[in-house]
């Protein structure tokens, strides 16, 4: 089951207080960018964030899962909790590098 358009819109709306939000469809699923940083994966209507030390204490009780075959385990973010989700995303934003530009 692929992520629905309405769900990705909901995710983006929930995260709007974390920065400038945009989503990009990739391989049938979505990457959500915050201030042009790839911070959130949305696959099968589930919101994933990288397991990073900066959010380890906040996410210690969170479920984990694999967003796609071959991926490392990620935390599953409770996107319904807007304030918590924005807090997590803001922390991840601080440690996420800007994607490298593709060479032509």
N, C-alpha and C positions, 0 to 999 in steps of 0.2 A: 504494500500500500504506500503510495507516494504521498508526500506532504501536500495538503490542500492549499489552494490560494487563500482561502479565508483564514486558515491557521497561520500562515506566514504573515499575513496582515496583522493578526492578533499579536503575534510575537513582536513584530516591529512596533506596534502601538504600546505594548507593555514596556519596551526598552527605550522609548523616546526620551526619557529623562536622563539617560546615560550618555547621550551625545547625539551626533548626527547619524541616523540609522538608514541603511539601505540593505536590500537583499539582492542576491544574485543566484539564479538557478544554475546549478552545476550537477551534471550527471543525473538529472531528474529530482534532485533534492536541492537544498538551499544553504548558502553561506550568508550569515548576517554580519555586516560590517558596521562597526561603531567608530565614527571619526576616521573612516577609511582603513580601519584595522580589522582583519578577519578574526572575530572573537567567538562567534556562536555558530554551531552547525545545527541544522534542523533536518531530521530524516524521519520519515514515517510519522509525522506529527509528534515527534519527541525532540526536546531541546537539549543539546549536548554542549558542554564546555570542557576544555582541556583540564586534566588533573594537574594543577600547578600548586606549588608550595604556598603561594600568596593567598589562596582560597581554601587551603586544606582544612583549617580549623572551622571555617564557615560551612564547608560541605561535608564534614566528617560523617554526618548521618544521612547523606544523600545516597540515592540509588546510583549505581553505575551501569554502563552498558557500552556496547560497541556500535557506533553509528552506521558502519558499513563493513563488509568483509575486508579483512586485512588491516583494519584500523586498530589503534591502541584503545584501551578502555578509557572512557570519558565519564565525567559526572553528568548526571541527568538533572537539569535545572528545573525547579518548580516555577514555571513561567507565570502561573496564576498569582504568585506572590510578587507583585510588581516591585515593591521597595527592596526586597531581598534580591531579586533578579538584577535590578539596577546596581545594587551594591557590589554584587559578584562581578558583573560586567565591567564596572568602573575599575575594580582592582585588576582584572585581567587586562584591561586596556593599557595599564601602566607597564606591563611586562611583555606585551605582544609586539614583536617587531613589525615595522612597516614592510609589506610585501615588496620584493624586488621587482623592478620593471623588467618586462621581457625584452630581450634584445631582438631587433629586427634583422 
